[in-house]
């Protein structure tokens, strides 16, 4: 296993850099294709959210892998490499596994314990599978990360340590002054809400507002069908994007999260809406890059909460005691994953050894038949079964033991020792190492 992660997040980079480096959904597929086209990488997956952009790859050269992944991140994000490099972090092998598992549990999220990251990890895996860039290692890694994340949420109270970014953002809007109780339902009740976008984050925001009891819910989206589907499911109303300026003036709460590369709401548009209103306008921008002009912060009568202000608020959020329990789960799962991956490296050698033994049995039985042509079918079958049983018993203990030893740190050398001791053909072992169409290694008999 040579797992490499190169990325940047709210912990390593300012929001202004994250905003510019954000990968549009249509750019992720070409990025993965370019990664696996490079010499060091054989597998690739991209985890891109509103506050992180990470590339995962199986590489055979560490330094070359870091250079290639960094260059490709810069090229596809449009941010110059020399500007991006100071904010990049690198994790390798077990540290890379630890990082993804921590991310899956919400330990590395802007809001500790938020569960939406699991859906984003699932999407990253699905894209890698769709693009055929996720092989055995990344399939195993991401599927295990999803299981670890679910385990953390089911076995601990990590959910109490934080909320989803949507809930946290609405709580920030609901907080009149620092220290006041945060009651989204009481704040949102009897308000009208406009949600711009119909993706997963927007759908979560719309659902949260509907449950909080808003009097009217309006969904605006470039694809009218998606807006209508979401609005219908929540008892709301769908409108085209062209109607947003008019709806803006009528709304009390606006949540925007689209995949647009430019601003969706300008300062002028918000100012015009505020002038028509007799009550404050609350705006939540969850998009990366931002949907709402940051200059809206300076408009009297408008309150904007965006990714940057959420990052500042989250930095002061208290950590729950359950975080320590989740860290323990992550540590255990990292150790188990590493052991399983190291043990899996011995499998092709074991399969090749058993294949060689089977071929030897067949060869010796053919030679015996040549020397004893009159051997009855029943006797031939009994002799064959006996020889195979002897071979299986001779190989059972060493192959089981070598797989156990291979699972321990530094156990990779046992596969090489087995190849040397039994003079196994390296090409045969390499052929066995290639995964089949299901992405799994052949199973030794």
C-alpha positions in Angstrom: 0.0 0.0 0.0 1.3 3.4 -1.0 -1.6 5.7 -0.2 -1.0 9.4 -0.7 -3.2 12.4 0.1 -2.5 15.9 -1.1 -5.1 18.6 -0.2 -6.1 21.8 1.5 -8.9 22.6 3.9 -10.3 25.3 6.2 -7.6 24.2 8.6 -4.7 24.9 6.3 -5.9 27.7 4.0 -7.9 30.9 4.3 -11.4 30.8 2.8 -10.3 33.2 0.0 -7.9 30.5 -1.3 -10.3 27.7 -0.8 -12.9 29.6 -2.7 -10.6 30.1 -5.7 -9.4 26.5 -5.6 -12.9 25.0 -5.4 -13.4 22.3 -8.0 -16.6 22.5 -10.0 -18.4 19.1 -10.3 -17.7 18.9 -14.0 -13.9 19.4 -13.4 -13.5 16.4 -11.0 -13.7 13.7 -13.6 -11.0 15.2 -15.9 -8.8 15.7 -12.8 -9.0 12.0 -11.9 -8.3 11.0 -15.4 -5.1 13.2 -15.4 -4.0 11.7 -12.1 -4.1 8.1 -13.2 -2.4 9.1 -16.5 0.7 10.2 -14.6 3.5 7.7 -14.0 3.4 7.5 -10.1 -0.4 7.0 -9.7 -2.5 3.9 -10.5 -5.7 4.9 -8.6 -7.3 8.2 -7.7 -10.3 9.7 -5.9 -11.2 13.4 -5.2 -13.0 14.6 -2.1 -14.3 18.1 -2.8 -16.6 19.9 -0.4 -17.2 23.5 0.6 -14.2 23.5 2.9 -11.8 20.9 1.6 -10.2 19.8 -1.7 -8.3 16.5 -1.4 -6.7 14.1 -3.9 -6.2 10.5 -2.8 -3.9 8.2 -4.9 -2.1 4.9 -4.9 1.4 5.8 -5.9 4.7 3.9 -6.3 6.9 7.0 -5.7 6.3 9.4 -2.8 8.1 12.5 -4.0 7.1 12.2 -7.6 3.5 11.5 -6.4 3.4 14.7 -4.3 4.8 16.8 -7.1 2.3 15.4 -9.7 -0.8 15.7 -7.4 0.1 19.2 -6.4 0.7 20.3 -10.0 -2.6 18.8 -11.1 -4.6 20.4 -8.2 -3.1 23.7 -9.2 -3.8 23.2 -12.9 -7.5 22.1 -12.5 -8.3 24.6 -9.8 -6.8 27.5 -11.7 -4.7 28.7 -8.7 -0.9 29.0 -9.5 1.2 26.2 -7.9 3.5 28.6 -6.1 0.4 30.3 -4.5 -1.3 27.0 -3.6 1.8 25.1 -2.3 2.0 26.9 1.1 -1.5 25.7 2.0 -1.2 22.1 0.9 -0.9 19.2 3.4 0.5 15.8 2.6 -0.3 12.5 4.3 1.2 9.1 3.4 0.2 5.5 4.1 -1.1 5.0 7.6 -1.3 8.8 8.2 -3.4 9.1 5.1 -5.7 6.4 6.3 -5.9 8.1 9.7 -6.8 11.4 8.0 -9.7 10.1 5.9 -11.1 8.1 8.8 -10.9 11.3 11.0 -12.6 13.3 8.2 -15.4 10.6 7.9 -16.1 10.9 11.7 -16.4 14.6 11.5 -13.3 15.2 13.6 -11.7 17.4 10.9 -14.9 19.2 9.9 -15.5 22.9 10.4 -18.3 21.9 12.7 -17.1 18.9 14.7 -19.2 15.8 14.4 -21.3 16.9 11.4 -22.6 13.9 9.5 -22.9 15.4 6.0 -19.3 14.5 5.2 -20.3 10.9 4.9 -22.5 11.6 1.9 -19.6 13.6 0.3 -17.2 10.7 0.9 -19.8 8.3 -0.7 -20.0 10.7 -3.7 -16.2 10.8 -4.1 -16.1 7.0 -4.1 -19.0 6.8 -6.6 -17.2 9.2 -9.0 -14.0 7.2 -8.7 -15.9 4.0 -9.5 -17.7 5.7 -12.4 -14.5 7.0 -13.9 -12.7 3.6 -13.2 -10.0 5.4 -11.2 -10.8 3.7 -7.9 -9.2 0.3 -7.7 -8.9 -2.2 -4.9 -7.0 0.1 -2.5 -9.3 3.2 -2.8 -12.5 1.1 -2.9 -11.4 -0.7 0.3 -10.3 2.6 1.9 -13.4 4.7 1.2 -15.9 1.9 2.0 -14.1 1.4 5.3 -14.1 5.1 6.0 -17.9 5.1 5.5 -18.2 2.2 8.0 -15.9 4.0 10.5 -17.9 7.2 10.2 -21.2 5.4 10.8 -19.7 3.5 13.8 -18.5 6.8 15.4 -22.0 8.3 15.1 -23.7 5.1 16.4 -21.4 4.3 19.3 -20.6 7.8 20.6 -22.3 11.1 21.1 -20.1 12.9 18.5 -23.3 14.3 17.0 -23.7 16.4 20.1 -20.3 17.9 19.5 -21.6 19.8 16.5 -24.2 19.9 13.8 -24.3 19.9 10.1 -23.0 23.0 8.4 -26.5 24.0 7.5 -27.8 23.8 11.1 -24.7 25.5 12.4 -25.1 28.3 9.9 -28.8 28.8 10.8 -27.9 28.8 14.5 -25.5 31.6 13.8 -28.2 33.6 12.1 -30.6 32.9 14.9 -28.1 34.1 17.6 -29.0 37.8 18.2 -26.0 38.4 20.5 -23.1 36.3 21.6 -24.1 34.0 24.5 -27.8 34.0 23.6 -29.6 30.6 23.4 -29.6 29.3 19.8 -33.2 28.3 18.9 -33.5 27.9 15.2 -37.1 26.7 15.4 -38.3 29.7 17.4 -36.3 32.0 15.2 -37.5 30.5 11.9 -41.2 30.1 12.8 -43.5 32.5 10.9 -40.7 33.6 8.6 -40.6 33.1 4.8 -37.6 31.4 3.3 -35.9 31.4 -0.1 -33.5 28.6 -0.9 -31.3 29.1 -4.0 -30.0 25.8 -5.4 -31.4 22.2 -5.3 -28.4 20.1 -4.5 -27.7 18.1 -1.4 -26.8 21.1 0.8 -29.7 23.2 -0.4 -32.1 20.2 0.1 -30.8 19.8 3.7 -31.3 23.6 4.3 -34.8 23.5 2.8 -35.8 20.5 4.9 -34.4 22.1 8.1 -36.3 25.3 7.5 -39.5 23.4 6.6 -39.3 21.4 9.8 -38.6 24.6 11.8 -42.0 25.9 10.7 -41.4 28.6 8.1 -44.6 30.0 6.7 -43.5 29.9 3.1 -40.6 28.0 1.4 -39.5 29.0 -2.1 -36.9 27.0 -4.1 -35.1 28.6 -7.0 -32.8 26.6 -9.3 -31.5 26.8 -12.8 -33.0 23.3 -13.5 -36.7 23.9 -12.9 -37.5 20.2 -12.6 -35.2 19.8 -9.6 -36.6 22.8 -7.9 -40.1 21.6 -8.4 -39.3 18.1 -7.1 -37.7 19.5 -3.9 -40.5 22.1 -3.4 -43.2 19.5 -3.8 -41.6 17.1 -1.3 -41.6 19.9 1.3 -44.9 21.7 0.5 -43.0 24.7 -1.0 -43.1 26.6 -4.2 -40.6 26.5 -7.1 -39.5 29.5 -9.1 -37.0 30.1 -11.9 -33.7 31.9 -11.2 -35.0 35.0 -13.0 -37.6 35.5 -10.2 -34.9 35.6 -7.4 -34.8 39.4 -7.2 -38.5 39.6 -6.6 -38.5 36.7 -4.2 -35.5 38.2 -2.3 -37.6 41.2 -1.3 -40.4 39.0 0.1 -38.2 36.6 2.0 -37.0 36.8 5.6 -34.3 34.1 5.3 -32.2 33.4 2.2 -30.0 30.3 1.9 -27.8 30.0 -1.2 -25.7 27.0 -2.2 -25.2 26.6 -5.9 -22.4 25.3 -8.1 -22.1 28.7 -9.9 -18.6 30.0 -10.6 -19.8 33.6 -10.3 -21.9 35.5 -7.7 -25.6 34.7 -7.6 -26.5 37.6 -5.4 -24.7 40.9 -5.8 -24.5 43.7 -3.2 -26.8 45.8 -5.4 -29.4 43.1 -5.6 -29.4 42.7 -1.8 -29.5 46.4 -1.3 -32.5 46.7 -3.6 -34.3 44.0 -1.7 -33.5 45.6 1.7 -34.9 48.9 0.6 -38.3 47.3 -0.1 -38.4 45.6 3.3 -39.4 46.7 6.7 -37.6 43.9 8.5 -34.0 42.6 8.6 -32.9 40.2 5.9 -30.9 37.1 7.0 -28.7 35.4 4.4 -26.7 32.2 4.7 -24.1 31.5 2.0 -22.9 27.9 2.0 -21.4 27.8 -1.4 -17.7 27.5 -2.3 -16.9 29.6 -4.2 -19.3 32.1 -2.6 -22.7 32.8 -4.0 -23.3 36.1 -2.2 -21.1 39.1 -2.5 -19.0 39.5 0.7 -19.8 43.2 0.6 -23.3 42.4 1.8 -21.7 42.3 5.3 -21.7 46.1 5.1 -25.3 46.6 4.3 -27.5 47.9 7.1 -30.6 45.8 7.4 -28.9 42.6 6.1 -27.0 40.0 8.1 -24.8 37.6 6.1 -23.3 34.4 7.5 -20.9 32.7 5.1 -18.2 30.1 5.1 -15.6 32.5 6.4 -17.7 33.7 9.4 -18.7 30.1 10.1 -15.0 29.1 10.3 -14.5 31.8 12.8 -17.5 30.8 14.9 -16.6 27.1 14.7 -13.1 27.8 16.1 -14.6 28.9 19.4 -17.1 26.0 19.6 -16.6 23.6 22.6 -15.4 20.1 22.0 -17.5 17.3 23.3 -16.1 14.6 25.6 -17.1 12.0 23.0 -14.4 13.3 20.7 -11.8 11.3 22.6 -13.9 8.2 22.1 -14.1 8.8 18.4 -10.4 9.3 18.3 -10.0 5.9 19.9 -12.2 4.3 17.3 -10.2 5.9 14.5 -6.9 4.7 15.9 -8.3 1.1 16.2 -9.7 1.1 12.7 -6.5 2.5 11.2 -4.5 -0.3 12.8 -7.0 -2.9 11.5 -7.1 -1.5 8.0 -3.3 -1.4 7.8 -3.0 -5.0 9.0 -5.6 -6.1 6.5 -3.9 -4.3 3.6 -0.5 -5.7 4.6 -2.0 -9.2 4.8 -3.6 -8.8 1.4 -0.1 -8.2 -0.2 0.7 -11.9 0.6 -2.4 -13.2 -1.1 -1.0 -13.2 -4.7 2.1 -15.1 -3.5 0.0 -17.7 -1.6 -2.3 -18.1 -4.6 0.7 -18.6 -6.9 2.2 -21.1 -4.4 -1.0 -23.2 -4.3 -1.3 -23.0 -8.1 2.3 -24.3 -8.4 1.5 -27.1 -6.0 -1.7 -28.0 -7.9 0.3 -28.1 -11.2 2.9 -30.3 -9.6 0.2 -32.8 -8.4 -1.3 -32.8 -11.9 2.1 -33.4 -13.5 3.0 -36.2 -11.1 -0.4 -37.9 -11.6 0.1 -37.7 -15.4 3.5 -39.3 -15.0 2.0 -42.0 -12.7 -0.6 -42.8 -15.3 2.1 -43.2 -17.9 3.9 -45.7 -15.7 0.7 -47.5 -14.6 -1.6 -47.4 -17.6 -3.9 -50.0 -16.3 -4.7 -48.1 -13.1 -8.4 -48.3 -12.3 -10.4 -45.0 -12.2 -11.3 -45.5 -8.6 -7.7 -46.1 -7.6 -6.5 -43.1 -9.6 -9.0 -40.9 -7.9 -8.0 -42.1 -4.5 -4.3 -41.6 -5.1 -5.0 -38.1 -6.5 -7.0 -37.1 -3.5 -4.4 -38.5 -1.1 -1.6 -36.5 -2.8 -3.6 -33.4 -2.8 -4.5 -33.8 0.8 -0.8 -34.3 1.7 0.1 -31.1 -0.2 -2.7 -29.1 1.4 -1.6 -30.2 4.9 2.0 -29.3 4.2 1.1 -25.9 2.9 -1.7 -25.0 5.3 0.4 -24.1 8.4 3.0 -22.0 6.6 0.5 -20.1 4.4 -1.7 -19.3 7.4 1.2 -18.2 9.4 2.8 -16.1 6.7 -0.5 -14.2 6.2 -0.6 -13.5 10.0 3.0 -12.3 10.0 2.4 -10.2 6.8 -0.4 -8.3 8.7 2.1 -7.0 11.2 4.2 -3.9 10.7 7.2 -4.7 8.5 5.5 -7.9 7.3 5.9 -7.1 3.6 9.2 -9.0 3.4 7.4 -12.4 4.1 5.9 -12.4 0.6 9.4 -12.0 -0.9 10.8 -14.7 1.4 8.0 -17.1 0.3 8.7 -16.4 -3.4 12.5 -17.1 -2.9 12.0 -20.2 -0.8 9.6 -21.8 -3.4 11.3 -20.3 -6.4 8.0 -18.8 -7.6 7.9 -17.1 -11.0 7.5 -13.3 -10.4 5.4 -13.0 -13.6 2.9 -15.6 -12.2 2.7 -13.7 -8.9 2.2 -10.4 -10.8 -0.6 -11.9 -12.9 -2.4 -13.0 -9.8 -2.0 -9.5 -8.3 -4.1 -7.9 -11.0 -7.7 -7.5 -9.6 -10.6 -9.0 -11.4 -13.6 -7.1 -12.6 -15.1 -7.0 -9.2 -12.0 -5.2 -7.9 -11.2 -8.0 -5.4 -8.1 -10.2 -5.3 -8.4 -13.9 -6.2 -9.1 -16.0 -3.1 -6.6 -18.7 -2.3 -8.0 -22.2 -2.0 
